[in-house]
Amino acid sequence: MELRNKRIDNDTFYKERKEVLASWPTGKDVNFEEAVEFQKSIPEEKIFGRKLAQADAEGRTLIQPRAGVALYTEHIKLLQFLEEEGGADLLPSTVDSYTRLNRYHEAENGIIKSKESGRSMLNGFPIVNYGTKICRTVTSALKNPVQVRHGTPDARLLTEISIAGGFTSYEGGGISYNIPYSKNFSLEKTIMYWQYTDRLVGMYEEAGVSINREPFGPLTGTLIPPCISNAVAVIETLLAAEQGVKDITVGYGQCGNIIQDVAAIRSLRELTNSYLKQYGYDDVRITTVFHQWMGGFPQDEAKAFGVISWGSATAALAKATKVIVKTPHEAMGVPTKEANAAGLRATKQVISMLRDQSLIDIPVVEQESDVIVRETKCILDKVFELGKGDLALGTVAAFEAGVLDIPFAPSRYNAGKVLPARDDNGAVRILDTGNLPFTEDLKAFHRERLEERSRFENRPVSFQMVIDDVYAIGKGFLVGRP
Ligand SMILES: CCC[C@H]1O[C@@H](n2cnc3c(N)ncnc32)[C@H](O)[C@@H]1O
């Protein structure tokens, strides 16, 4: 089948579905009609998109951790602890790395070794190996809505089992789970794989079951200019809407300058809604998610709580619908349930204290947001032009041309020409725009902001600034001063 941004027809979908469900034994337990009935039996308060919509209407920010362990009995205890002791409003199931690479045999071994050793030998929850029934045991044991979080380029089987298993939200996208995660995965292939995922979600929607979708906002999580992550979020939203998805949460990873971060969320919401309207998708509900600091974390737990609280404050002041919470064990690895719950409580404390304040309409945020909107439009207009109106084709062509270019991404399909660096206030600017289709005034804006830093630091604008900014985090700073 040729790549096109066109709704997959039923015959093509069902033919592909046969292969997908046959790719691991647990696929045979998935029955669409039965799964629709199961999803319809899930109580209202556990439908992910409903809880997001309610919070968004009330201007509240919900808190959600990442969490996943190998043994499903332990995974239930972990998630119950996070909602009881952590106060999580929304729950995850973070999938292990083997499953993300479709290496289910190794995930199986991980489960066996975890049983033998009594500890989790996987860095997440192996949904495909457990299958529909055990996933339903997990999702039914919890009070709050549960979302599948992962990083899977080919997530077709994972989607089937996740939704049949009672999860009501699903993260990822054909760009955001490929370019920042993989070296050799063809972008054309992963966009098509994720059109399958979104078509399946569309079919559940048409059967009366609403599943929330969440493109992965932070990308490589390292100095990503908001216009680039916003462009990817809008593209994945439009591709999903074409397949019938109706409930989407667009996301962004904290960069560190609070004005820019608030403006990023404001512009992301504005851009996503305006492009959906422009392309005729009038019935898609949009919410936003802010990811707490995705860069390196201090080992010292007190300092880690400082970073967590700073991200919580930014999420609240940006009026993000949801914030993804880090833990004081971030520098060490998979957190204990106690550390994970502590991160949640610290976050909720700050979110609650700031719930009556907002920075989204202050002039400096509006100005920054306008710049991000203009930059993102330059990129998206070029993407459509390269695709001669077809967004999927335009996306592949845009990466080939470096019109879409994600800093520090491992993928060989990524040009890697764009070089970000922080300005004197720590906002992420673009030192080398590579082939980004910016207007001259936008290029001048970035140059001026970096020259301001150069004057302050008495050194030329150079690649050294990029290196210093990457290393600054480990030293507890944002701007890498000489
Ligand atoms: C792109 C997401 C990276 C983040 O995802 C966290 N993460 C990964 N796996 C788990 C897990 N099994 N439990 C709790 N957090 C987890 C990492 O710490 C990192 O912050």
The ligand as a Gaussian input file, in Angstrom:
#p B3LYP/6-31G(d) Opt

LIG

0 1
 C       10.488000       9.293000      27.485000
 C       10.235000       8.928000      28.918000
 C       11.486000       8.902000      29.764000
 C       11.100000       8.825000      31.221000
 O       10.390000       7.647000      31.509000
 C       10.756000       7.241000      32.803000
 N       10.479000       5.816000      32.939000
 C       10.792000       4.888000      32.014000
 N       10.408000       3.669000      32.471000
 C        9.832000       3.860000      33.694000
 C        9.247000       3.000000      34.665000
 N        9.181000       1.680000      34.444000
 N        8.762000       3.541000      35.806000
 C        8.847000       4.875000      36.013000
 N        9.399000       5.740000      35.139000
 C        9.879000       5.229000      33.996000
 C       12.229000       7.594000      32.900000
 O       12.618000       7.740000      34.194000
 C       12.268000       8.896000      32.148000
 O       12.024000       9.927000      33.049000

